[in-house]
Amino acid sequence: MKEITLLTAIALLAGCNSSDFPPAHDVPCQTPFVDLASSGASTADQAILREASEDFCAVVAGKDPIHATFDDAAPLPSDGGTKFYIGNKYKLTVLSSLSSFGSFNGTAHGPIIEFDDSFAPGNTNEISSIRVYPLPRENPAGR
């Protein structure tokens, strides 16, 4: 029975795109970089961070990234639909992966931005916002 549930989930996710996932909240995305304009960062660095933030928020809102382009060279994972994009000084992964936590079976979805080491050489060069949505439940009456 578990195999049937997994196969059903894979079949359902095969046709999913980022617009199939609801926004994380009914409030505007909290941009990962707070008060960028008064941060003292150079204009060029602010532009990179603004683009990364806009892509991040687009994915959180259930949309495709605005600035980053699809990475044709990235390997295609077999996890339910994760996609890879390349931005200016960052890589964007739109995670969409079947996940289980105890008896909770779902799809983990959201953005992961990893900045190039040349741009973010410190310990924190990755930001993310992953949410897990439950898989459709089986209907016992429909057996």
C-alpha positions as CSV (number, residue, x, y, z in Angstrom):
1,M,0.0,0.0,0.0
2,K,2.9,2.3,0.8
3,E,4.3,1.7,-2.7
4,I,0.9,2.7,-4.3
5,T,0.8,5.9,-2.2
6,L,4.4,6.8,-3.3
7,L,3.7,6.1,-7.0
8,T,0.5,8.2,-6.8
9,A,2.5,11.0,-5.2
10,I,5.1,10.8,-7.9
11,A,2.5,10.8,-10.6
12,L,0.8,13.9,-9.1
13,L,4.1,15.7,-8.7
14,A,5.3,15.0,-12.2
15,G,2.9,17.7,-13.5
16,C,3.6,20.2,-10.8
17,N,5.3,23.5,-11.2
18,S,6.1,26.2,-8.7
19,S,2.7,27.8,-9.2
20,D,1.0,24.6,-7.9
21,F,2.3,25.4,-4.4
22,P,0.5,28.1,-2.4
23,P,2.3,31.1,-1.0
24,A,4.0,30.5,2.4
25,H,1.8,33.2,4.0
26,D,-0.9,35.6,3.1
27,V,1.5,38.4,3.9
28,P,4.3,39.8,1.7
29,C,7.5,37.9,1.6
30,Q,10.0,38.9,4.3
31,T,13.0,39.8,2.1
32,P,16.1,38.0,3.4
33,F,18.2,41.2,3.4
34,V,16.8,43.8,5.8
35,D,17.2,47.5,5.1
36,L,19.5,47.0,2.1
37,A,19.4,50.6,1.0
38,S,21.0,51.9,4.2
39,S,23.4,49.0,4.6
40,G,26.4,50.7,3.2
41,A,26.8,48.0,0.6
42,S,28.0,49.1,-2.8
43,T,25.4,49.8,-5.5
44,A,26.6,46.7,-7.5
45,D,26.3,44.5,-4.4
46,Q,22.9,45.9,-3.5
47,A,21.7,45.0,-7.1
48,I,22.9,41.4,-6.7
49,L,21.2,41.1,-3.3
50,R,18.0,42.7,-4.6
51,E,17.8,40.3,-7.5
52,A,18.4,37.3,-5.3
53,S,15.8,38.6,-2.8
54,E,13.2,39.1,-5.6
55,D,13.8,35.6,-6.9
56,F,13.6,34.3,-3.3
57,C,10.2,36.0,-2.7
58,A,8.9,35.0,-6.1
59,V,9.4,31.3,-5.2
60,V,8.0,31.7,-1.7
61,A,4.9,33.2,-3.4
62,G,4.6,30.1,-5.6
63,K,6.0,31.7,-8.8
64,D,9.0,31.2,-11.0
65,P,12.1,33.3,-10.3
66,I,12.3,36.7,-11.9
67,H,16.0,37.1,-12.6
68,A,17.8,33.8,-12.4
69,T,17.7,31.6,-15.5
70,F,17.1,27.9,-15.7
71,D,20.4,25.9,-15.5
72,D,20.4,23.6,-18.5
73,A,23.7,22.0,-17.4
74,A,22.4,20.9,-13.9
75,P,21.6,17.3,-13.5
76,L,17.9,16.5,-13.2
77,P,17.2,15.0,-9.7
78,S,14.6,12.3,-9.3
79,D,12.9,13.7,-6.3
80,G,9.6,15.1,-7.4
81,G,10.6,18.2,-9.4
82,T,13.5,20.2,-7.9
83,K,14.8,22.8,-10.4
84,F,18.1,24.7,-10.6
85,Y,18.7,28.3,-11.7
86,I,21.7,30.6,-12.1
87,G,21.6,34.2,-11.0
88,N,24.2,37.0,-10.8
89,K,26.7,35.6,-8.2
90,Y,24.2,33.0,-6.9
91,K,22.6,29.7,-7.6
92,L,18.9,29.2,-6.9
93,T,17.5,25.8,-6.1
94,V,13.7,25.5,-6.1
95,L,13.3,22.5,-4.0
96,S,10.4,20.2,-4.6
97,S,11.0,16.9,-3.0
98,L,9.0,14.1,-1.6
99,S,9.6,14.0,2.1
100,S,8.5,12.0,5.2
101,F,8.6,13.0,8.8
102,G,7.3,10.1,10.9
103,S,3.8,9.4,9.5
104,F,3.6,12.8,7.8
105,N,4.2,12.4,4.1
106,G,4.6,15.5,2.0
107,T,6.4,17.6,-0.5
108,A,9.2,19.9,0.7
109,H,9.1,23.1,-1.4
110,G,10.8,26.4,-1.4
111,P,13.9,28.5,-2.5
112,I,17.5,27.8,-1.5
113,I,19.9,30.5,-2.6
114,E,23.6,29.8,-2.5
115,F,25.9,32.7,-3.1
116,D,29.2,32.3,-4.9
117,D,32.2,32.0,-2.6
118,S,33.7,35.1,-4.3
119,F,30.7,37.1,-3.2
120,A,30.0,35.5,0.2
121,P,33.2,34.0,1.5
122,G,32.0,33.7,5.2
123,N,30.3,30.9,7.0
124,T,26.8,31.8,5.8
125,N,26.5,31.9,2.0
126,E,23.1,30.1,1.8
127,I,19.6,31.2,2.7
128,S,16.3,29.2,2.4
129,S,12.7,29.1,3.1
130,I,11.4,25.5,2.9
131,R,7.8,24.5,3.8
132,V,6.4,21.0,3.7
133,Y,3.0,20.5,2.2
134,P,1.0,17.2,3.0
135,L,0.4,14.7,0.2
136,P,-3.2,14.1,-0.8
137,R,-4.7,11.5,1.5
138,E,-6.1,8.3,0.3
139,N,-9.9,8.1,0.4
140,P,-10.7,4.7,2.1
141,A,-14.2,4.8,0.6
142,G,-12.8,5.0,-2.9
143,R,-11.1,1.6,-2.7
